[in-house]
């Protein structure tokens, strides 16, 4: 752990921390760009860096991108990222009341505190979970992966059938290539480049980057309604010092909520602030007017979002299971560096992992101070035309994809993934089940193969209590979702009076 800390404070690590946070804040502050897009776009850049510095930079982009969305949410009531919707309710109300500097500073402090508390949780919880996972055999892994698929399918608000369809399509995609058991080609149609399957990062860039470039280009054709940026030169530091110490329980409650929901797949930064906001309204005793500039509401939103970022890294490092779309892109970056997320990564590369953990803690501290003192200067990015952003994202998507293996075939894969993502968006089908299946599918197939060769009957598998628990919870969750869906369809429609 000490060696990891010393690695995290070298000048290369500090440069990665600062650079990642600044890039992330800029991406997050621009409406239409997201933290996931920023991570996917800069994955090829990590080729030029050591694995730990690359991970630290991507962690900074992730955290900075989530916070950056609050800048446009507060100043012009347009969330820079979907996670900042709740922030816009309270932050923009403060801005209209002439408290834009205070709202930005409070959002920065809350994001920083949420990220710091989450980093501490990551530092201590991940080794425990990783050590526990080392005792897993193929039955436990298969049951855990089924649980992960189930929780994504069940927890998303999109229809259950569409979520199942997306998961099926993702698993179908990963069957393309060489069969890992018998070594014969599957669905390659004689195309030699398909023998190794689709490049994961090329697929993710198509899903999250190039598709967004197309959307930005289409939106640039629409008239821009514009909007006045509400800002003044008041210094909010004194008010911050008065407010922050009086909201300790709000910070702790929101951070715990964010970390817990981050560990669960499918409950990412988008859903977390709504849940934390609802809890804060339930337990708040200050008679604040939520939705009209509530300080506690803004703290709950921003703290829980940043805590969710850290929480999503816990299952990623310890189990190899992404807790969100951005965390899924992290797995692509790790695999490009020859690292397989999971308990063995923690066992084989402890210095690298602790370097990332300490770097994640330090970058959140930097984000706190940068947000307080410099967030106002990021407002200029709100004026960048959408067609310029679309061009930038498209060019870097193509160049980044080609740089993965210096292969034009990967560019064609990326373009195909873009068309696929746009098709799913048109059908209003979530991409998260597809992404989860594409990432976890190969591991699932591998563990199924081991299970078939090592266990001769279902009874032997059912003698493993951890596997039974995961399977039982999966069945209960799926049954609850089916019952809830049936009861909703059976309810009589209410007519307006």
C-alpha positions as CSV (number, residue, x, y, z in Angstrom):
1,X,0.0,0.0,0.0
2,X,2.9,2.4,0.8
3,X,4.6,1.7,-2.5
4,X,1.3,2.5,-4.3
5,X,1.0,5.8,-2.4
6,X,4.5,6.8,-3.4
7,X,3.8,5.9,-7.0
8,X,0.6,8.1,-6.9
9,X,2.5,11.2,-5.9
10,X,5.2,11.1,-8.6
11,X,5.2,13.9,-11.1
12,X,3.9,11.5,-13.8
13,X,1.0,10.4,-11.6
14,X,0.2,14.0,-10.6
15,X,0.2,15.1,-14.2
16,X,-2.2,12.2,-15.1
17,X,-4.5,13.2,-12.2
18,X,-4.6,16.9,-13.0
19,X,-4.9,16.3,-16.8
20,X,-7.6,13.7,-16.4
21,X,-9.7,15.9,-14.1
22,X,-9.4,19.0,-16.4
23,X,-10.3,16.9,-19.5
24,X,-13.2,15.3,-17.7
25,X,-14.6,18.7,-16.5
26,X,-14.4,20.1,-20.0
27,X,-16.2,17.1,-21.5
28,X,-18.8,17.1,-18.7
29,X,-19.5,20.8,-19.0
30,X,-20.4,20.6,-22.7
31,X,-24.0,19.5,-23.1
32,X,-24.1,16.4,-25.3
33,X,-20.7,15.1,-24.2
34,X,-20.4,12.6,-21.4
35,X,-17.9,11.1,-19.0
36,X,-18.2,7.8,-20.8
37,X,-17.5,9.4,-24.1
38,X,-14.4,11.1,-22.7
39,X,-13.1,7.8,-21.3
40,X,-13.7,5.9,-24.5
41,X,-12.1,8.7,-26.6
42,X,-8.9,8.8,-24.5
43,X,-8.4,5.0,-24.1
44,X,-6.0,5.0,-27.1
45,X,-4.0,7.8,-25.5
46,X,-3.2,5.4,-22.6
47,X,-1.1,3.4,-25.1
48,X,1.6,6.0,-24.5
49,X,1.4,5.6,-20.7
50,X,2.1,3.0,-18.2
51,X,-1.0,1.0,-17.0
52,X,-1.2,2.8,-13.6
53,X,-0.9,6.3,-15.1
54,X,-3.4,5.4,-17.8
55,X,-5.9,4.2,-15.2
56,X,-5.4,7.3,-13.1
57,X,-6.0,9.6,-16.1
58,X,-9.1,7.7,-17.0
59,X,-10.3,7.9,-13.4
60,X,-9.8,11.6,-13.5
61,X,-11.8,11.9,-16.7
62,X,-14.5,9.8,-15.1
63,X,-14.7,11.9,-11.9
64,X,-14.2,15.2,-13.6
65,X,-16.7,14.4,-16.3
66,X,-19.4,13.7,-13.8
67,X,-18.7,16.9,-11.9
68,X,-18.4,19.0,-15.1
69,X,-22.0,18.3,-16.0
70,X,-23.0,20.4,-13.0
71,X,-21.5,23.6,-14.6
72,X,-23.9,23.9,-17.4
73,X,-26.7,22.5,-15.2
74,X,-26.2,25.4,-12.8
75,X,-25.5,28.2,-15.2
76,X,-27.9,27.6,-18.0
77,X,-30.2,24.9,-16.7
78,X,-28.9,22.3,-19.2
79,X,-27.3,19.3,-17.6
80,X,-23.9,18.6,-19.2
81,X,-24.4,14.9,-18.4
82,X,-27.6,13.0,-17.6
83,X,-26.4,12.6,-14.1
84,X,-26.7,16.3,-13.5
85,X,-30.5,16.6,-13.9
86,X,-31.2,16.8,-10.2
87,X,-28.3,19.3,-9.8
88,X,-30.0,21.6,-12.3
89,X,-33.2,21.7,-10.2
90,X,-31.4,23.2,-7.2
91,X,-28.3,24.8,-8.7
92,X,-30.0,26.8,-11.4
93,X,-32.5,28.1,-8.9
94,X,-29.6,29.4,-6.9
95,X,-28.1,31.0,-10.0
96,X,-31.3,32.8,-10.7
97,X,-31.2,34.1,-7.2
98,X,-27.7,35.6,-7.8
99,X,-25.8,32.8,-6.1
100,X,-24.1,31.1,-9.2
101,X,-20.6,31.2,-7.7
102,X,-21.8,29.7,-4.4
103,X,-23.7,27.0,-6.3
104,X,-20.7,26.1,-8.4
105,X,-18.4,26.0,-5.4
106,X,-20.9,24.0,-3.3
107,X,-21.2,21.5,-6.2
108,X,-17.4,21.2,-6.4
109,X,-17.0,20.7,-2.6
110,X,-19.8,18.1,-2.6
111,X,-18.4,16.2,-5.6
112,X,-14.9,16.3,-4.0
113,X,-16.2,15.0,-0.6
114,X,-18.3,12.3,-2.3
115,X,-15.3,11.2,-4.4
116,X,-12.9,11.3,-1.4
117,X,-15.2,9.2,0.8
118,X,-15.8,6.8,-2.1
119,X,-12.0,6.5,-2.7
120,X,-11.6,5.5,1.0
121,X,-14.3,2.9,0.5
122,X,-12.6,1.6,-2.6
123,X,-9.2,1.5,-0.8
124,X,-10.6,-0.7,2.0
125,X,-13.5,-2.6,0.6
126,X,-12.0,-3.8,-2.7
127,X,-9.2,-5.9,-1.1
128,X,-11.8,-7.6,1.1
129,X,-14.1,-8.4,-1.8
130,X,-11.2,-9.5,-3.9
131,X,-9.9,-11.9,-1.2
132,X,-13.4,-13.4,-0.9
133,X,-13.6,-13.8,-4.7
134,X,-10.4,-15.8,-4.7
135,X,-12.3,-18.7,-3.2
136,X,-14.7,-18.7,-6.1
137,X,-14.9,-21.7,-8.4
138,X,-16.7,-22.0,-11.7
139,X,-20.1,-22.5,-10.1
140,X,-19.7,-19.2,-8.1
141,X,-18.5,-17.3,-11.1
142,X,-21.3,-18.6,-13.3
143,X,-23.9,-17.7,-10.6
144,X,-22.3,-14.3,-10.1
145,X,-22.4,-13.5,-13.8
146,X,-26.0,-14.7,-14.1
147,X,-26.8,-12.4,-11.1
148,X,-25.0,-9.5,-12.9
149,X,-27.0,-10.0,-16.1
150,X,-30.2,-10.3,-14.1
151,X,-29.7,-7.2,-12.1
152,X,-29.1,-5.2,-15.3
153,X,-32.1,-6.7,-17.0
154,X,-34.4,-6.1,-14.0
155,X,-33.3,-2.8,-12.6
156,X,-33.4,-0.8,-15.9
157,X,-36.7,1.0,-16.4
158,X,-36.8,0.0,-20.1
159,X,-39.2,-3.0,-20.8
160,X,-38.0,-6.3,-19.6
161,X,-38.3,-7.9,-23.1
162,X,-36.1,-5.3,-24.7
163,X,-33.5,-5.7,-21.9
164,X,-33.5,-9.5,-22.5
165,X,-33.2,-8.9,-26.2
166,X,-30.2,-6.6,-25.7
167,X,-28.4,-9.1,-23.5
168,X,-29.1,-11.9,-26.0
169,X,-27.7,-9.7,-28.8
170,X,-24.5,-8.9,-26.8
171,X,-23.9,-12.6,-26.1
172,X,-24.5,-13.4,-29.8
173,X,-21.8,-10.8,-30.7
174,X,-19.2,-12.4,-28.6
175,X,-19.7,-15.8,-30.1
176,X,-18.1,-14.5,-33.3
177,X,-14.6,-15.8,-33.6
178,X,-12.7,-19.0,-32.6
179,X,-14.5,-21.3,-30.2
180,X,-12.4,-21.3,-27.0
181,X,-13.1,-25.0,-26.3
182,X,-12.9,-26.9,-29.7
183,X,-11.0,-24.2,-31.6
184,X,-13.2,-24.0,-34.7
185,X,-14.4,-20.7,-36.3
186,X,-17.9,-19.5,-35.5
187,X,-19.9,-17.0,-37.6
188,X,-16.8,-15.7,-39.3
189,X,-18.0,-16.4,-42.9
190,X,-14.5,-16.8,-44.1
191,X,-13.4,-13.4,-43.0
192,X,-9.9,-13.9,-41.4
193,X,-10.1,-10.7,-39.4
194,X,-13.2,-12.1,-37.5
195,X,-11.2,-15.1,-36.2
196,X,-10.2,-13.1,-33.1
197,X,-13.7,-11.6,-32.8
198,X,-14.5,-7.9,-32.6
199,X,-12.1,-5.6,-30.9
200,X,-13.8,-4.5,-27.6
201,X,-12.6,-1.0,-27.6
202,X,-13.6,-0.4,-31.2
203,X,-17.1,-1.6,-30.3
204,X,-17.2,0.7,-27.3
205,X,-16.0,3.7,-29.2
206,X,-18.8,3.1,-31.8
207,X,-21.4,2.7,-29.0
208,X,-20.4,5.8,-27.0
209,X,-18.4,8.1,-29.2
210,X,-19.2,8.0,-32.9
211,X,-22.9,7.6,-32.3
212,X,-22.8,10.7,-30.1
213,X,-21.0,12.6,-32.9
214,X,-23.9,11.7,-35.2
215,X,-26.4,13.0,-32.6
216,X,-24.4,16.2,-32.1
217,X,-24.3,16.8,-35.9
218,X,-28.0,16.3,-36.2
219,X,-28.7,18.6,-33.3
220,X,-26.4,21.3,-34.8
221,X,-28.9,21.6,-37.7
222,X,-31.6,22.7,-35.2
223,X,-31.8,26.4,-34.2
224,X,-30.0,27.1,-31.0
225,X,-32.2,28.7,-28.4
226,X,-29.3,30.1,-26.6
227,X,-29.4,31.1,-23.0
228,X,-27.8,33.8,-20.8
229,X,-25.1,32.6,-18.4
230,X,-26.0,33.9,-15.0
231,X,-22.8,34.7,-13.2
232,X,-21.2,37.4,-11.1
233,X,-17.9,38.0,-9.4
234,X,-18.9,37.3,-5.7
235,X,-16.5,35.1,-3.7
236,X,-18.4,32.2,-2.0
237,X,-15.7,31.0,0.3
238,X,-17.1,32.5,3.5
239,X,-20.6,31.1,2.9
240,X,-19.0,27.7,2.1
241,X,-17.2,27.6,5.4
242,X,-20.5,28.4,7.2
243,X,-22.6,25.8,5.3
244,X,-20.5,22.7,4.7
245,X,-19.8,21.8,8.4
246,X,-23.5,21.9,9.2
247,X,-24.3,19.3,6.6
248,X,-22.1,16.4,7.8
249,X,-25.0,13.9,7.9
250,X,-26.2,14.9,4.5
251,X,-22.7,14.2,3.1
252,X,-22.4,10.8,4.9
253,X,-25.9,9.7,4.0
254,X,-25.4,10.6,0.3
255,X,-21.9,9.1,0.0
256,X,-23.1,5.8,1.5
257,X,-26.0,5.8,-0.9
258,X,-23.8,6.5,-3.9
259,X,-21.2,3.9,-3.0
260,X,-23.8,1.2,-2.4
261,X,-25.7,1.9,-5.6
262,X,-22.4,2.1,-7.5
263,X,-21.5,-1.4,-6.5
264,X,-24.7,-2.7,-8.1
265,X,-24.7,-3.0,-11.9
266,X,-27.3,-1.0,-13.8
267,X,-27.6,1.7,-11.1
268,X,-25.1,4.2,-12.3
269,X,-24.6,8.0,-11.8
270,X,-27.8,8.8,-13.7
271,X,-30.2,7.0,-11.3
272,X,-28.2,7.6,-8.1
273,X,-29.0,11.3,-7.5
274,X,-32.7,10.8,-7.8
275,X,-32.6,8.1,-5.1
276,X,-30.3,10.2,-2.9
277,X,-32.4,13.3,-3.4
278,X,-35.6,11.4,-2.4
279,X,-33.9,10.1,0.7
280,X,-32.7,13.6,1.6
281,X,-36.2,15.0,1.3
282,X,-37.4,12.2,3.5
283,X,-34.8,12.7,6.3
284,X,-34.1,16.4,6.1
285,X,-35.3,18.4,9.1
286,X,-34.4,21.9,8.0
287,X,-37.7,22.8,6.2
288,X,-35.8,23.6,3.0
289,X,-37.8,24.2,-0.2
290,X,-36.6,21.4,-2.4
291,X,-36.6,22.3,-6.1
292,X,-36.2,26.0,-5.3
293,X,-32.5,26.3,-4.4
294,X,-32.2,23.8,-1.6
295,X,-28.6,23.5,-0.3
296,X,-29.2,20.0,1.0
297,X,-30.7,18.9,-2.3
298,X,-27.7,20.1,-4.2
299,X,-25.3,18.4,-1.8
300,X,-27.2,15.1,-1.9
301,X,-27.1,15.1,-5.7
302,X,-23.5,15.9,-6.2
303,X,-22.1,13.9,-3.3
304,X,-24.0,10.7,-4.3
305,X,-23.0,11.1,-8.0
306,X,-19.3,11.2,-7.2
307,X,-19.6,8.5,-4.6
308,X,-21.3,6.3,-7.2
309,X,-18.2,6.7,-9.5
310,X,-16.0,5.2,-6.8
311,X,-18.5,2.5,-5.9
312,X,-18.6,1.3,-9.5
313,X,-14.9,0.7,-9.4
314,X,-15.2,-1.8,-6.5
315,X,-16.8,-4.7,-8.4
316,X,-14.8,-3.8,-11.5
317,X,-11.4,-4.3,-9.8
318,X,-12.4,-7.1,-7.4
319,X,-14.7,-9.2,-9.6
320,X,-14.2,-7.9,-13.2
321,X,-17.8,-6.8,-13.4
322,X,-18.6,-3.2,-14.5
323,X,-21.1,-1.2,-12.4
324,X,-21.8,1.3,-15.1
325,X,-21.2,2.1,-18.8
326,X,-18.1,4.2,-18.0
327,X,-16.7,1.4,-15.8
328,X,-17.3,-1.0,-18.7
329,X,-15.0,1.2,-20.9
330,X,-12.5,0.9,-18.1
331,X,-12.4,-2.8,-18.6
332,X,-11.6,-2.3,-22.3
333,X,-8.7,0.0,-21.4
334,X,-7.3,-2.6,-18.9
335,X,-7.5,-5.5,-21.4
336,X,-5.6,-3.4,-23.9
337,X,-2.8,-3.2,-21.4
338,X,-2.9,-6.9,-20.9
339,X,-4.7,-6.7,-17.6
340,X,-7.7,-8.9,-16.7
341,X,-9.9,-7.3,-14.1
342,X,-10.9,-9.6,-11.2
343,X,-9.4,-11.0,-8.0
344,X,-6.3,-12.3,-9.7
345,X,-5.4,-8.7,-10.9
346,X,-5.4,-7.7,-7.2
347,X,-3.3,-10.7,-6.3
348,X,-0.8,-10.3,-9.1
349,X,-0.5,-6.5,-9.5
350,X,-1.1,-5.1,-6.0
351,X,1.3,-2.1,-6.5
352,X,-0.5,-1.1,-9.7
353,X,-3.9,-1.3,-8.1
354,X,-2.9,0.6,-5.0
355,X,-1.3,3.2,-7.1
356,X,-4.6,3.7,-8.9
357,X,-6.5,3.7,-5.6
358,X,-4.3,6.4,-4.1
359,X,-4.3,8.3,-7.3
360,X,-8.1,8.2,-7.4
361,X,-8.2,9.7,-3.9
362,X,-5.7,12.4,-4.8
363,X,-7.4,13.4,-8.0
364,X,-10.7,13.9,-6.1
365,X,-8.9,16.2,-3.7
366,X,-7.6,18.2,-6.7
367,X,-11.0,18.2,-8.3
368,X,-12.4,19.8,-5.1
369,X,-10.0,22.7,-5.1
370,X,-10.1,23.1,-8.9
371,X,-13.9,23.2,-8.8
372,X,-14.0,25.8,-6.0
373,X,-11.4,28.2,-7.5
374,X,-11.5,27.6,-11.2
375,X,-14.9,26.2,-12.2
376,X,-16.1,29.6,-13.3
377,X,-13.5,29.7,-16.1
378,X,-14.9,26.5,-17.6
379,X,-18.0,28.4,-18.6
380,X,-16.5,29.3,-22.0
381,X,-16.9,25.7,-23.2
382,X,-20.7,26.2,-23.3
383,X,-20.3,28.5,-26.3
384,X,-18.5,26.0,-28.5
385,X,-20.8,25.2,-31.6
386,X,-22.2,21.7,-31.8
387,X,-20.9,21.1,-35.3
388,X,-17.4,21.7,-34.1
389,X,-17.8,19.2,-31.2
390,X,-19.3,16.7,-33.6
391,X,-16.3,17.0,-36.0
392,X,-13.9,16.8,-33.1
393,X,-15.5,13.6,-31.6
394,X,-15.8,12.0,-35.1
395,X,-12.2,12.6,-36.0
396,X,-10.8,11.4,-32.7
397,X,-13.1,8.3,-32.8
398,X,-11.7,7.3,-36.1
399,X,-8.1,8.0,-35.3
400,X,-8.4,6.4,-31.8
401,X,-9.9,3.3,-33.2
402,X,-7.3,2.9,-35.9
403,X,-4.5,3.5,-33.4
404,X,-5.6,0.4,-31.4
405,X,-4.0,-2.1,-33.8
406,X,-3.2,0.1,-36.9
407,X,-6.0,-1.7,-38.6
408,X,-8.8,-0.3,-40.8
409,X,-10.9,-3.3,-40.0
410,X,-11.3,-2.0,-36.5
411,X,-12.6,1.3,-38.0
412,X,-15.2,-0.6,-39.9
413,X,-16.2,-2.4,-36.7
414,X,-16.5,0.9,-35.0
415,X,-18.8,2.3,-37.7
416,X,-20.9,-0.9,-37.6
417,X,-21.2,-0.5,-33.8
418,X,-22.2,3.2,-34.4
419,X,-25.1,2.1,-36.7
420,X,-26.1,-0.6,-34.2
421,X,-26.2,2.0,-31.3
422,X,-28.2,4.4,-33.3
423,X,-30.7,1.6,-34.3
424,X,-31.1,0.7,-30.6
425,X,-31.6,4.4,-29.7
426,X,-34.3,4.7,-32.3
427,X,-36.0,1.6,-30.8
428,X,-35.6,3.0,-27.3
429,X,-33.6,-0.1,-26.2
430,X,-30.9,0.4,-23.6
431,X,-27.4,-0.3,-24.6
432,X,-26.2,-1.3,-21.1
433,X,-27.4,-4.9,-21.4
434,X,-25.6,-5.2,-24.7
435,X,-22.4,-3.7,-23.3
436,X,-22.5,-5.9,-20.2
437,X,-23.0,-9.0,-22.3
438,X,-20.2,-8.1,-24.7
439,X,-17.8,-7.6,-21.8
440,X,-18.8,-10.4,-19.6
441,X,-19.8,-12.9,-22.3
442,X,-16.3,-14.4,-22.9
443,X,-15.8,-14.9,-19.2
444,X,-19.2,-16.5,-18.9
445,X,-18.5,-18.9,-21.8
446,X,-15.2,-19.8,-20.3
447,X,-16.7,-20.5,-16.9
448,X,-19.5,-22.6,-18.4
449,X,-16.9,-24.7,-20.2
450,X,-15.0,-25.3,-17.0
451,X,-18.3,-26.1,-15.2
452,X,-19.2,-28.7,-17.8
453,X,-15.9,-30.5,-17.5
454,X,-15.5,-30.3,-13.7
455,X,-19.0,-31.1,-12.5
456,X,-21.0,-34.0,-13.7
457,X,-24.4,-33.1,-12.1
458,X,-26.5,-30.2,-11.1
459,X,-26.6,-31.5,-7.5
460,X,-22.8,-30.9,-7.2
461,X,-23.3,-27.3,-8.2
462,X,-26.2,-26.9,-5.7
463,X,-23.9,-27.9,-2.9
464,X,-22.0,-24.6,-3.3
465,X,-23.9,-22.2,-1.0
466,X,-22.5,-19.0,-2.5
467,X,-23.6,-20.1,-6.0
468,X,-27.0,-21.1,-4.6
469,X,-27.5,-17.6,-3.0
470,X,-26.6,-15.8,-6.2
471,X,-29.0,-18.0,-8.3
472,X,-31.8,-17.7,-5.7
473,X,-31.6,-13.9,-5.6
474,X,-31.5,-13.8,-9.4
475,X,-34.7,-15.8,-9.6
476,X,-36.4,-13.7,-6.9
477,X,-35.5,-10.5,-8.6
478,X,-36.7,-11.7,-12.0
479,X,-39.9,-13.0,-10.5
480,X,-40.6,-9.7,-8.7
481,X,-40.1,-7.8,-11.9
482,X,-42.5,-10.1,-13.8
483,X,-45.1,-9.8,-11.0
484,X,-44.8,-6.1,-10.9
485,X,-45.1,-5.8,-14.6
486,X,-48.2,-8.0,-14.6
487,X,-49.9,-6.1,-11.8
488,X,-49.2,-2.8,-13.6
489,X,-50.8,-4.1,-16.8
490,X,-53.8,-5.3,-14.8
491,X,-54.5,-2.0,-13.1
492,X,-57.5,-0.1,-14.5
493,X,-56.5,3.1,-16.3
494,X,-57.4,6.3,-14.5
495,X,-59.3,8.9,-16.5
496,X,-58.8,12.6,-16.0
497,X,-61.7,14.5,-14.6
